[in-house]
Each structure stands twice: as C-alpha cells, then as structure tokens.
C-alpha cells in the first residue's frame, strides 16, 4: 500500500525524535514513547583493507605559506587627526604612518617573493636533511637511513649485461619448454610478504636496487617525492595505543623514508623515471616534470642537478653501461644526448618526432642503438653514431625536425633510422631486454608486442628487415586519467630466462616470458585493493618483484618463507 504524504512526514518526525533522544542517552524515554528501535543492518561482506601507515607525516604545502586574515574595516581606517595637533607632532605622525606603510609593503613583497620561490624548481645542491625536511621523522631516522645507504655502498653493483646467445634454443622446443616451466615454477609461488604506504601520492616510477642482502626499492610519486623502502627490515617498535590496535596483517612491513627529491611538491614535479648508476649502483638518478634530472649520491648524501630544460617536460631517460652517457626523451618529440663528464650546456637536442616520445631505451650490449616509443604510434630503432654526425652550425646544439629530416635523406644519414614499426595507437613504452636483442612494447591499442633480432643484423650497415613482431599479447592498457600508465618492464636479471612484468587492471601483477608465455598472475584479493600499475624486479634475485598503486601503497612479492 502506498503511504500518504502525511504518513511519510510522521515517520520522518519519529526518526528524528528517536535519534535526538538516543543522542541525549534517554533510552528509557524512547521506550516509553513506543518508538520502534532501529533495525540492525545486515552485516556487509568483509573487504580487503588497505595497509595502514605506521607513521603520520606532514604534507608540505605546495603554495605560499602566508595566510591572509580578514581585518575589520574600522581598524583599517586611519585614526582621526587631532585638530589641536602641533606642526611638529603632525610631521612626526605622518612620518610614522609612512614608515608603517613602507614596512607593510616590504613585508607583502617579501611574502609574494617567497611564494614565487616555492613554486620554482630547485637547481642548487641539496643535502639529505634538506630533502627530508618536509617529513616529521623520528629522532635518528635520517641517521639510520644514511646508514642503509652506506651499507649498500660497501660493494659495487655494476649493471649486468646478458650474452647474445643466452637462452636461445635454436628450435629446440623441449629445452625452451623446460626453461619456461622452471621459471614458472619459481615465480608462481610469490606471495605478498610486505606492504607499506611508501609515498604520499600516486606512484609514477620504480627501481629495484641490486643489493642481494636487502629488498631496497625506490618509488617516485606524483608530487616529486622519492620513497625508499627497505621492505624486509625489522619494523620499529611502536608504543602508541592506536598503532597497537591495528591487526598484524594490516601493519606496514619494513622501513621507509621519504625525500622531496624534486620541487615544488605538486603534480608539476612528478618523478617520471628512476635509474641507478650502471657502474656501481652507488647513486640514483631521477627525472621529473619540473624539467630537471638529479643525482643522489649514497656516499656523500648530496643531491645535485645534472640536467635541466627551461620548459620542456622530461618523460624518461636511460644511461649507457659505461655510466658516462645519458639519452633523454621529452614531450616535444626530442632526444637529448648528455655526456656526464661535460657541462650540461654541451648537451645536444634532436627532434625525432612531431609528438611526445614517452620512453627511450639504450641497447645494453650495443649502446649505439636506441629504441624510442612515441605518441605518433611508432616504435623506432636509431643508430646514434649517424645521428651524432649532424654538423653544428653557428654553435647551435639543437637540431629541429627539418635538419634531422635532411640528414636522414642524405647519404651520410640514410641508415640513422634502422627500423620503424607502426602501432594501432600511441606507444606508451618500449625497452631492450638485458641481452640487447629483444624488445617489448606497450600500446594503448591493448596489445603487448615482442620482437627478437639476431646479432648479425646489428653488424650490417643497413636498415633492419621490415619484420612484424613475433608475438602480440592482448592486455588491457586503458588506465584512464587517474592511474599511472602501464609499462611492460624487463627483469634486469641475466641469470634467468628473459621475462617482464606489467600491472593488470584486475589488480594482479602479470609476469610473461620473453617468448610471450604467461608465467604467473600474482594476486591476493585479501590484501590488494587497487591496480598495481608500476612494477619492478630485483636485478640479482629471480624470486622478487615489487609494485605500487595510485595511493602510494607498495607491495613486495617474494616466496612466503622468505626471511
């Protein structure tokens, strides 16, 4: 039966009166009035809860620290002058008022200047204490962190490069199946062994340090923060009652530290790429949307700027195995070559696309070959020996698309572009594997593509054969606006069959072999509540992977019996 408006209004009044009486703790009055008690709601199905941060940190304000307070209009009006005031007192009063006005203007100008400075990138050298000053770190925490950095500097960890013929089976399908099966057996056992909210905002990039005695993972977030997570370190004891009430399964694992590596602390400083020094892994390089690349030395604890642009967004970079050369991609479709032994003013810029180049990858075995992925829907392989032959005119070290185009059409530059393959939509990323012979690309057309090139192809001074990728894997890459772009990342471990990781929109971490076989689909619905968009693998331990999501929460995947 349909209730009348009067009945609906009466029930609403009863509900309001009951709530008021219960709020006043007059339960007897509720019973005396005969108001029906609230029905107990049906229990909801339990859902996975995100890991709770073990320490609260202060979010640094991104704008001016000057607050404007309202003032009474009566107080703003100057006092009524005394009609019997003497000339000398009048001059004194007017001078005091003028001085007050001037002081107020100077303070306002200084406040505005400070506000402008807080919005500019920092180009000077910065210490660890400066990078961490936005955090409320407990006493001695920064000292402990510096000790961790010193520990990983005891032994150099050069980047390893695979052999050309490593894990090539020459048609022996049984040997290949056995190798794939062995790796699948190892990776399928990985479980969530640690979780933590390593960064305050969305994770944009990640890198796994090669130290074998630790799981030390570096995550870059949307607001220029670099989170360093020692994922298996024993957690500090917490005496706070609120912390003790958190169930053990919801507590954070390991220890982490947060550094404001890039400035300002806004989305203008998102960390787009993280790489370790390929010579010894004793420093870390980070690129940011603040148009800078910085290097943090673990030995000195000093962060210095190695490259900057005026207003060109840096999308990614890569370091040659020698550690002396860097190639940088940007949003204008350009590649910059930087020799770290020279001043950054000597860097050369080449416009190789009319749209953003989202990633650049240096071939680890043959550093003269680069692969680029662009919004122009193409993947391209470049021979930079030919590119660097472009003549410098009038000391200008920037070469626009017309100059590059003329060079590619000339006899001296006809083999600069060695290969080019179209995709259905924008190519998000493309990377060489550790052997320098395979490429995996990620595309917005929801496909992962794989190429494999025989070593003999690189030795010829000719364009690569126009071959199609040998494998195309269907994979949902529609991340949208609020999720970091998915990118397939090769494992840097040269001891295992080449394989790569990529996040899955269904909250899993997918691992594929270099031949396209699915090795593992890691997930845990009781602990994982979001897309693991950013992934990384340990360079020296096969059974290790890490991932991060859109809220800064990160996961370590390892065997369940790991120490």
Secondary structure, DSSP 8 states (H G I E B T S, - for coil): ----HHHHHHHHHHHHHHHHHHHTT-HHHHHHHT-------------------SS------SS-S-------HHHHS-----TT--HHHHHHHHHHHHHHHHHHHHHHHHHHHHHHHTTS---S-EEHHHHTTTS---TTHHHHHHHHHHHHTSS--------TTTT--TT-HHHHHHHHHHHHHHHTTEEEEEEEE-SSS-EEEEEE---TT--EEEEEETTSEEEEEETTS-------HHHHTS-GGGS--SEEEEEE-SSSSSGGG-EEEEEE-TTTS-EEEEEETTSEEEEEETTT-EEEEEEE-SS--EEEEEE-TTSSEEEEEETTSEEEEEETTS-GGG-EEEE--SS-EEEEEE-SS-TTEEEEEETTSEEEEEEHHHHTT---BTTB-EE-HHHHHHHHHSGGGTTSEEEEEE-SS-EEEEEE-TTSSEEEEEETTTEEEEEE--HHHHHSSS-------SEEEE------SSS-----EE---TTS--EEEEE-TTS-EEEEETTS-EEEEE--TTT--S---EEEE-SS-TTEEEEE-TTSEEEEEEETT--
